[in-house]
Amino acid sequence: MIRTKLSLRRPLAVLGAALLGLTGAVTLAAPASAHHTTITATAACDQLSGERVITWKVENSERNKTATITKVTADPATPVTVTVAGAESKPLDTVVIPKGDYVEATQRVPGDTARATLTVDAVWQKNNARASNNGSIDLSADQSCSPAPKCVDASQAKYSHTFDGPKGTATVKLDGDLPLCGDSKQWFTLVSYFAPRPEFATPQYVYGTPDSDWIGGGTQTEIELNVEIPDCHTQVDLIWGGVDEVIDPLVEDGKRYGDKKLGSKGAPGNRSTGPRGWYNGGDKSCTTPAATFASNCDGTVTVSLSNDGKTSKYPVEFEVRGENGWSKKVTVEPGKADNGVEVPAAQAGKVEVLVDGKVIENGTYGWDRSADCPLPTVTTEADCDTFSLTATNPEGGQPAKVVFTYGEKTETRTVEPGASETVTFAAGKAESAIVVLPGLELEMEVAYAPEGDCGGGGGGEEPGLPVTGAAAGGIAAGALALLALGAVLFVVARRRRVHFTA
């Protein structure tokens, strides 16, 4: 008789890339008679399907007789098949076991099966001997078999990230080779803020538009995020969630991101590995303090303060300083201006505007008389015995110091705004008087020209015209025209004499 040995290589090949873990706990049934089959088993896990794959080995005890299998009972009751070389798989209960040989059969059972048994009935043809034998395998010692995952559940997914706060950039990547399952998506958001200081402080206001994107949808496993950074103190946060998670503004005792920041110690931020996803910095204040100055005719300076630039998000406390310790503080809200700071004339020679103890850009000034400010005027009266000069200071100006000099005599007066001062000299041989305003750096020469005939005395040989040089005649003629109106105006001239006749 020809011995035929059945090959069971094909079922093993079908498992392909399945991860197989062997289980060796096998129980054998005692032979029912001299003729018997011996049944043993091994098992492995097919991770592609999540099933246990049991390989049953059924041996013929007789070396000179074939055994015909007549019945197979399996628990779990799933098919038990063998594959003969060159043939399709067929049930085990149709197989003949050669003399002294064995067959191997394959059975697939659920992955959580704890125990499997197989009972084989066989008959030996020469003497019609019959036997029913069984075998079993204990699978409980092994963990239940599950299919290899094809995706990762969003609730279990892990990520890794990069973060560059000063540049406002970040990336987030799903760890592993599997996408998120189904249509699930996980959102991440990068947001930047205006901040009052370069370290954490409140309040903070969102700058620009936060950048938000998601990982998932079965295909997207990595994202890049970019935000604009203000040109001032800032905070940048990489957070778990979409734009609905953005807090604006961040205020004292208000909501915080906490462990939603990627790279945090707690969940969900700790589900992404990488640097801390938050940054505080910037070297400029998020305000735009500015000052403009205007000199007033009365010697005061009006300081206009503003806080209305594009980065002005916080109130600014200005300090306006003058000379001799004078100081005034003013707070200007963001987007506003204040025009109400007036530095007194006595302190307006040097004005400084400071914020946080530092002089701001273009924040220094000194009072400067405007060309529009009216000048003091002088009128004269003269006869053969006296020469009177009257200085009048217009309202709205500063007190004016006036020095009158005629011949050897000098008189000094301070003329208040809106007032006049008169000095009278005894007529002498001097042909003109000098009037000086030191505070304005102005000087004028006024000719002594009494009305009427003084007999050739008092004012010199030819009274009425000053003797002041080549241009004196023309200037005197102009002065006489002004005297016809009862007043002589000072001409604005720095340390230059202007000649008038009285």
C-alpha positions in Angstrom: 0.0 0.0 0.0 1.3 3.4 -0.9 1.5 5.8 2.0 0.1 9.3 1.3 1.2 12.2 3.6 -1.1 15.2 3.4 0.5 18.6 3.2 -1.0 21.5 5.2 1.5 24.2 4.1 -1.2 26.2 2.1 -3.3 27.2 5.2 -0.2 28.6 6.8 0.7 30.5 3.7 -2.8 32.0 3.7 -2.1 33.7 7.0 0.4 35.9 5.1 1.7 38.7 7.3 -0.4 37.7 10.3 1.5 37.8 13.6 1.4 34.2 15.0 1.8 33.5 18.7 2.0 29.9 19.7 -0.1 28.4 22.5 1.0 25.0 23.8 -1.6 23.9 26.4 -3.0 20.7 24.9 -5.2 17.9 26.5 -5.2 14.5 25.0 -8.0 11.9 25.3 -7.0 8.4 26.3 -7.4 5.9 23.5 -10.7 4.1 23.6 -9.2 0.8 22.2 -6.0 -0.5 20.6 -7.0 1.3 17.4 -7.1 5.0 18.0 -6.2 8.4 16.8 -4.0 10.8 18.8 -5.1 14.5 18.6 -2.8 17.4 19.5 -3.0 21.1 18.6 -1.2 24.4 18.4 -2.8 27.9 18.0 -1.8 31.3 16.6 -3.4 34.7 16.3 -4.2 36.1 12.9 -4.0 39.8 13.6 -5.5 40.7 10.2 -8.8 39.0 11.0 -8.6 38.8 14.8 -9.2 35.0 14.8 -7.4 32.2 16.5 -6.0 29.7 14.0 -5.8 26.2 15.5 -3.8 23.5 13.8 -5.1 20.0 14.8 -2.7 17.1 14.3 -4.6 13.7 14.0 -2.3 10.6 14.1 -3.1 7.0 13.0 -2.0 4.6 15.7 -1.8 1.6 13.3 1.3 1.1 11.1 -0.4 -1.5 8.8 -3.9 -0.1 8.5 -5.3 3.1 7.1 -7.9 5.0 9.2 -10.9 6.5 7.6 -12.3 9.5 9.5 -16.1 9.2 9.6 -17.1 12.0 11.9 -15.7 15.2 13.3 -17.2 17.2 16.2 -15.6 20.6 16.9 -16.3 23.1 19.7 -16.5 25.9 18.7 -18.5 24.5 15.8 -16.5 26.0 13.0 -15.2 24.1 9.9 -12.2 21.9 10.3 -10.5 21.3 7.0 -7.4 19.9 5.5 -5.6 20.7 2.2 -4.2 18.0 0.0 -1.4 18.9 -2.3 -2.9 20.0 -5.6 -6.5 19.9 -4.3 -8.8 22.3 -2.6 -9.5 22.2 1.1 -11.9 19.6 2.2 -13.6 18.7 5.5 -11.6 16.6 7.9 -14.3 13.9 8.1 -13.7 13.0 4.5 -10.0 12.2 4.9 -8.2 8.9 5.1 -5.1 8.8 7.3 -2.3 6.6 5.8 -0.8 3.8 7.8 1.2 5.0 10.8 0.9 8.6 9.5 -1.0 11.8 10.4 -3.0 14.6 8.9 -3.1 18.3 9.9 -6.3 20.2 9.9 -7.0 23.9 10.3 -9.8 25.5 12.3 -10.5 29.2 12.8 -12.2 30.2 16.0 -13.1 33.6 17.5 -10.2 35.5 19.0 -11.6 35.5 22.5 -12.1 31.6 22.6 -10.8 30.2 25.9 -10.8 26.5 25.0 -11.4 24.4 21.9 -12.0 20.7 21.6 -12.1 18.3 18.7 -13.6 14.7 18.6 -12.6 12.4 15.7 -14.5 9.1 14.9 -12.5 6.7 12.7 -12.7 3.2 11.3 -9.9 0.8 10.3 -10.9 -1.2 7.3 -9.2 -4.6 7.8 -11.1 -5.5 10.9 -13.7 -2.8 10.9 -12.3 -1.5 14.2 -13.8 1.8 15.3 -12.6 4.4 17.8 -13.7 7.9 18.9 -11.0 10.1 20.3 -10.8 13.7 21.3 -8.3 16.4 22.0 -8.4 20.0 23.3 -6.4 23.1 23.6 -6.5 25.7 26.4 -6.3 29.3 25.0 -7.1 31.1 28.2 -3.5 31.7 29.2 -3.0 33.9 26.1 -4.6 37.3 25.7 -7.6 37.5 23.4 -6.7 37.9 19.8 -7.8 41.2 18.1 -7.3 42.4 14.6 -4.3 44.7 13.9 -5.6 48.3 13.9 -6.0 50.0 10.6 -6.5 53.5 12.2 -6.1 55.1 15.6 -9.1 56.3 17.6 -9.0 60.1 18.1 -9.3 59.7 21.9 -6.1 57.6 22.0 -4.0 59.4 19.4 -0.6 60.8 20.2 1.1 63.7 18.5 4.5 65.6 18.3 4.9 69.3 17.7 7.4 72.1 17.0 7.0 75.6 18.3 8.8 78.9 17.6 7.1 81.7 19.6 9.2 84.7 18.5 8.5 83.7 14.8 4.9 82.7 15.4 5.2 79.3 13.8 4.4 75.7 14.8 3.8 72.2 13.4 1.8 69.3 14.8 2.1 65.7 13.6 0.2 62.5 14.3 2.5 59.9 15.7 2.7 56.5 14.1 1.8 55.3 10.6 -2.0 55.1 11.1 -4.5 57.9 10.4 -7.3 58.8 12.7 -10.3 56.6 12.4 -13.2 57.6 10.2 -14.0 61.3 9.7 -12.8 62.3 13.2 -10.7 65.5 13.3 -8.5 67.0 16.0 -8.1 70.8 15.8 -5.1 72.8 16.9 -4.7 76.6 17.1 -1.8 79.1 17.2 -2.7 82.5 18.7 -0.7 85.7 19.5 -1.6 88.5 21.9 -0.8 92.1 22.7 0.7 92.0 26.2 1.5 94.7 28.8 4.9 93.3 29.7 7.4 90.8 28.2 6.5 88.3 30.9 3.0 87.0 31.7 0.7 89.8 32.6 -2.9 90.8 32.0 -4.9 92.1 30.2 -3.9 90.6 26.9 -5.7 91.1 23.6 -5.6 88.9 20.5 -3.5 90.2 17.7 -4.5 89.6 14.1 -6.2 86.3 13.3 -5.4 83.0 15.1 -4.4 80.2 12.7 -6.3 76.9 13.2 -6.2 73.6 11.4 -7.0 69.9 12.0 -5.5 66.5 11.7 -7.8 63.6 10.7 -10.3 62.9 8.0 -8.5 59.7 7.2 -5.7 61.4 5.3 -4.3 64.5 7.0 -1.6 63.7 9.5 0.5 66.9 9.8 -0.3 70.6 9.8 1.7 73.9 9.9 0.4 77.0 11.7 1.6 80.6 11.4 0.4 83.8 13.1 1.6 87.5 12.9 3.4 88.8 16.0 2.9 92.4 17.2 5.9 94.7 17.2 5.7 95.0 21.0 5.3 92.8 24.1 3.5 89.6 23.2 2.3 86.2 24.2 2.0 83.3 21.8 0.1 80.0 22.6 -0.2 76.7 20.8 -3.4 75.2 22.1 -5.4 72.0 21.8 -8.7 72.8 20.0 -10.1 75.1 17.4 -10.7 78.9 17.4 -13.7 78.4 19.7 -11.1 77.7 22.4 -9.4 81.1 22.0 -9.7 83.4 25.0 -10.0 87.1 24.2 -9.1 89.0 26.2 -7.1 87.3 28.8 -7.9 89.2 32.0 -7.0 89.0 35.7 -8.9 86.1 37.4 -10.3 85.1 34.1 -10.2 81.9 32.1 -6.8 80.3 31.3 -5.6 77.7 28.8 -3.9 75.5 31.4 -3.1 72.1 30.2 -4.6 72.8 26.8 -1.3 74.2 25.8 0.7 71.6 23.9 3.7 70.4 25.9 1.9 70.8 29.2 2.3 68.2 32.0 -1.4 67.3 32.0 -4.0 66.2 29.5 -4.7 67.0 26.8 -1.5 69.0 26.2 0.7 66.1 27.3 -0.6 64.0 24.4 1.8 65.9 22.2 5.5 65.7 22.8 7.7 68.7 22.0 8.8 72.0 23.5 6.5 74.1 25.7 3.9 75.6 23.4 3.8 79.1 24.9 6.0 82.2 24.7 6.3 85.6 26.4 8.6 88.3 25.0 9.0 91.4 22.9 11.1 94.5 23.6 8.6 97.3 23.1 5.6 98.6 24.9 2.2 98.0 23.2 1.5 101.7 23.4 2.3 104.6 21.1 3.0 107.6 23.5 3.6 110.9 21.7 3.7 114.5 22.6 3.5 117.8 20.7 4.3 121.3 22.1 3.1 124.8 21.4 4.6 128.0 22.8 2.1 130.6 24.0 2.7 134.4 23.9 2.4 134.5 27.7 5.4 132.3 28.1 3.5 129.1 28.9 3.8 125.9 26.9 0.8 123.7 26.0 1.7 120.0 25.8 -0.6 117.7 23.8 -0.3 114.0 24.7 -1.6 111.1 22.5 -1.9 107.3 22.8 -3.6 106.4 19.5 -1.1 104.4 17.4 -1.8 101.0 15.9 -0.2 99.2 18.9 -1.9 101.3 21.5 -3.8 98.8 23.6 -3.1 100.0 27.1 -3.4 103.3 29.1 -0.3 105.4 29.3 0.7 107.4 32.3 2.6 110.5 31.1 4.7 112.7 33.3 5.3 116.3 32.1 8.3 118.0 33.8 9.3 121.6 33.7 12.1 123.5 35.4 12.6 123.9 39.1 10.9 120.6 40.0 7.5 121.3 38.4 5.8 118.1 37.4 2.3 116.9 36.4 1.1 113.3 35.6 -1.7 112.5 33.1 -3.1 109.1 32.1 -4.3 108.8 28.5 -6.5 105.8 27.5 -5.7 103.8 24.3 -6.9 105.5 21.1 -7.2 108.9 22.9 -5.4 112.2 23.2 -5.1 114.9 25.9 -4.5 118.6 25.2 -4.8 120.0 28.7 -1.3 120.1 30.1 0.0 123.7 30.4 3.5 124.3 31.7 3.7 127.7 33.6 6.0 130.3 32.0 8.4 130.2 34.9 9.0 126.4 34.3 8.7 126.4 30.5 12.3 127.0 29.6 12.9 123.2 29.5 10.0 120.8 29.2 10.3 116.9 29.2 7.7 114.2 28.7 8.4 110.9 30.3 6.8 107.4 30.3 8.0 104.8 32.8 10.7 107.2 33.9 12.2 107.6 30.4 11.9 110.6 28.1 9.9 109.6 25.1 11.0 110.1 21.5 10.8 113.8 20.6 9.8 114.5 24.2 11.9 117.6 25.0 11.1 121.2 24.3 11.8 124.8 25.4 9.5 127.9 25.1 10.1 129.9 21.9 8.3 133.2 21.2 6.1 133.0 18.2 6.3 135.6 15.5 2.6 136.1 15.9 3.0 137.4 19.5 2.4 141.2 19.7 5.4 143.3 20.7 5.4 146.1 23.3 5.1 149.6 21.9 6.6 153.0 22.9 5.2 156.5 22.6 7.0 159.8 23.3 6.3 163.3 24.4 9.0 166.0 24.2 9.2 169.8 24.9 12.0 172.1 25.5 12.2 171.0 29.2 11.3 167.3 29.3 11.5 164.1 27.3 8.9 161.4 28.2 8.8 157.8 27.0 5.9 155.4 27.6 6.1 151.6 27.0 2.9 149.7 26.6 2.7 145.8 26.8 -0.3 144.2 25.0 -2.5 141.8 26.9 -1.8 138.1 26.5 1.9 138.5 26.5 4.7 138.1 29.2 5.8 140.9 31.6 8.3 142.9 29.7 11.5 144.4 31.3 12.2 147.8 29.6 15.4 149.8 30.1 15.3 153.5 29.2 18.6 155.4 28.8 18.8 159.2 28.0 22.1 160.8 28.3 23.8 159.7 31.5 20.5 158.6 33.1 18.9 155.1 33.0 15.5 154.0 34.2 14.2 150.4 34.4 10.6 149.3 34.4 8.7 146.0 34.3 5.6 146.4 32.3 2.8 143.8 33.0 0.6 142.5 30.2 -2.1 145.1 29.5 -0.3 147.9 31.3 2.0 150.9 30.5 5.0 152.5 32.2 6.3 156.1 31.6 9.6 157.6 32.4 10.4 161.3 32.1 13.9 162.8 31.6 14.9 166.4 31.9 15.8 167.7 28.4 19.5 167.8 27.8 21.9 167.9 25.0 21.5 164.2 24.1 19.8 163.9 20.7 18.2 160.5 21.3 17.2 157.9 23.9 17.9 154.2 23.9 15.1 151.7 24.8 16.1 148.1 25.4 13.9 145.0 26.0 16.5 142.4 27.3 14.0 139.5 27.4 13.2 139.9 23.7 16.7 140.9 22.7 15.4 144.1 21.2 16.9 147.6 21.2 15.7 150.9 19.7 17.0 154.4 19.5 14.4 157.2 19.7 15.3 160.8 18.7 14.6 163.7 21.0 12.6 166.1 18.8 10.6 168.7 20.9 7.7 170.5 19.3 8.1 174.2 18.7 11.1 176.5 18.7 13.4 176.0 21.8 15.7 178.8 20.7 18.3 176.4 19.4 18.9 174.8 22.8 17.9 171.8 24.7 18.1 169.3 21.9 21.2 170.4 20.1 21.9 172.8 17.3 19.3 171.3 14.9 16.7 169.5 17.1 14.1 167.3 15.5 16.3 164.9 13.4 18.5 162.2 15.0 22.1 162.1 14.1 22.6 158.3 13.7 24.3 157.7 10.4 23.7 157.6 6.7 20.2 156.0 7.0 19.0 158.2 9.8 17.0 160.7 7.7 14.8 158.0 6.2 14.2 156.2 9.5 13.4 159.6 11.2 10.8 160.4 8.5 9.1 157.0 9.2 9.2 157.7 12.9 7.5 161.1 12.5 4.8 159.4 10.5 4.1 157.0 13.4 4.2 159.9 15.9 1.4 161.5 13.9 -0.7 158.4 15.1 0.5 158.9 18.7 2.6 155.7 18.9 6.0 154.3 17.9 6.2 150.5 17.4 9.2 148.4 18.2 10.6 146.8 15.2 11.6 143.1 15.7 15.4 143.1 15.4 17.9 141.1 17.3 20.3 143.5 19.0 20.0 146.1 16.3 19.1 149.7 16.9 16.1 151.3 15.2 16.0 155.1 15.2 12.9 157.2 15.8 12.4 160.9 16.4 10.1 162.3 19.1 
